[in-house]
Amino acid sequence: MCSGDPNADSVALYDSTHSDPLQREHLTNGQTPVAVYGLGKMGLPLAAVYAETTGNVTGVDVDPTVVETVNAGRSHVVGEPGLEELVTEQVESGRLEATTDGPTAAERARIHVIIVPTLLTDDRKPDLATVEAVADDIAAGLAPGDLVIAESTLPPGTCRDVLRPHLAAESGLELDEFGVAFCPERTSSGTAVRDIRGQYPKVVGGVDGESTRAATVVYDELSTNDVRQVSDATTAEAVKVFEGVYRDVNIALANELGTLADELGISVREAFATANDLPMCQLHDPGPGVGGHCIPYYPYFLLSWLETPLALTETARDVNDGMAGAVVDRLAAELEADGTALAEASVLVLGLTYRAGVEETRASPALDVVAELEERGADVAAVDPLVDPDAYGVGRVELELLTGDRAGETPAFDAAVLVTAHEEFDHISWGDLEPSVVVDTRDELDLAGTDHRSYTLAGSRNGRPPAGDRESVAGTAVDALAREDAPVTAGATSAESRLEESATDLRRTDGTDPRRTDGGDDV
C-alpha cells in the first residue's frame, strides 16, 4: 500500500469535513498515509506500530544502512521483544517501507510524526537542530489538512513558538491550514512495542483545538489505553519534561540522604524502606548517578530555555552529576585505609551501560566513574556483557574469566566498582578472585562467604565500617540486610521484608520500579 501516488486518494484529518467514524476508517485502511521521521530505538517501534494500525507508513532516516535493513524486513534495534517479527510482518505485507528521502515522504503523507533525538549543545542548551531539519523536510511536502505530530521531547513552548511558525514559513501555508500536536512518547528500552501499543495513557495536546481533536483520533486507534487530552501543546510538552525533572530531583534527594549513612552509622536503605511504608513517601534508591537519553537532559529544557530560576532543579543536577566523584571518593578512602593509594591501584569497573540489560551508554554514570578514576591515576579496566570497553578507551576484561566459564588466569585487582547491575554479574566467582575492596553502588552483589570488603553508597557491608567512621555511634555501619543474626521479634517485619514489600507496592504494572536511579525513558 506504500507504493504509487497516495495523494490521489489520500484523506486528511485536520479540519476534515468527514464524520469521526469515516476519518477513523480512512486512517485504519491506509487512505491517510503516515510518515515517521527517525527510525532509531524508539522511532522504529513507533513506525511499526503505526504500520500495523494504519497500513500505510513510510519511515524516514538519514542512515542508508538503517533504511536498507528495514526494507529487508529486519530490525537494526536489538533487545526489543517482538520488534523484529513486527517489522518483518509489516514490510512483507507492504504496510511499511523506509527511505532516506524526507521531502518525497512528506509529499505522500498526511500525518507526519517526528521522533528524533533532542539533546543538548556544549553549553547545555536544548539542541533543536535535528527537529528543525526534519521540519524542513516536512515543509517541502506539507499540504492543507496535514497533521504534524511531535513525539520527541521538546522544551515547553516549542510547538507553538518554533515548530509551527517554522513549518508555515518554509511551506508557504497559513498557520491555520495544518495541524501541530505534541504527543510525547512514554516508552522504555526493552518494552517499546508494548509501551507504544498502550501501556500508559497517551498525552495529546495541540496548538489549537482542531489539532488536539485530530491527534486524538490517531492515538485512539493506535493505543489500547486512554488518550489524555490536555489544554494545549505547551502543557503536553511540560508534562513530559516535568516527569523527567521529578525523577531527577527525587534521585538527587536519595543520593544526598545516602551520604548520611557513615555519620549516622546506619543503613540508609533500611531507613528508606521503612519510611516507604507510608504511601505518601516514595524515596528512591541511591546510586552512582543518572544516565540515558532523558533524565540528565530534560532539566536543561527548563533551566536553559526559560527565564525563571529553578534553584532546586539546578541543585539536583549538580548532586547527580557529582555522584561519580562521590563513588571514587568512597573507593579511595577504603583503599587508603588498607594502605593502598588510588593512584597506585588497579580497579575493575563492572558495567558501562547506563542501565542493566540495555545496550546504551549515553550519559552513563559508569563512563564518568571511569574518567574520574583515570584522572586520579588509577589503572582502570572494565567488563560489560553488552558493550566492548575497548570502544570507550578502557581495558577489557572478559566476563567468562570472572565467571569461570573459560579457562585462563583470573584477573587480579585491588578494587572493583559495580556501577551497572547486569544480571550476568550474579555469576561472577567472587571466591576465586583475590581479596579486594568492592564498592557496590547498586547494593546488588552477594559477597557472603568471601574475603572481599564490600561497601555501598548507603552503608557498609561484611562487618566493616566505612573508612573515617571506625568509631561511629553504631560501632559499625554494617548493612542490616547483610546480617543474618539480626533478631526479628514476633509480629515484626524485617528490613529485608520491608524492602521487598516496598518495591512490590511501588512497582508499576509493567514490573519496573519507579524509584530506580538509572533512567528509564529513552527519547
Secondary structure by P-SEA (a helix, b strand, c coil): cccccccccccccccccccaaaaaaaaaaccbbbbbccccaaaaaaaaaaaaaccbbbbbbccaaaaaaaaacccccccccaaaaaaaaaaaaccccccccaaaaaaaccbbbbbbbbbbcccccccaaaaaaaaaaaaacccccbbbbbccccccccccccaaaaaaaaaccccccbbbbbbbbbcccccaaaaaacccbbbbbcccaaaaaaaaaaaaaacccbbbbcccaaaaaaaaaaaaaaaaaaaaaaaaaaaacccccccaaaaaaaaacccccbbbbbccccccccccccccccccccccccaaaaaaaaaaaaaaaaaaaaaaaaaaaaccccccbbbbbcccccccccccccccaaaaaaaaaaaacccccccccccccccccbbbbbccccccccccccccccccccccccccccccccccccbbbbbcccccccccccccccccccccccccccccccccccccccccccccccccccccccaaaaaaaaaaaaccccccccccccccccc
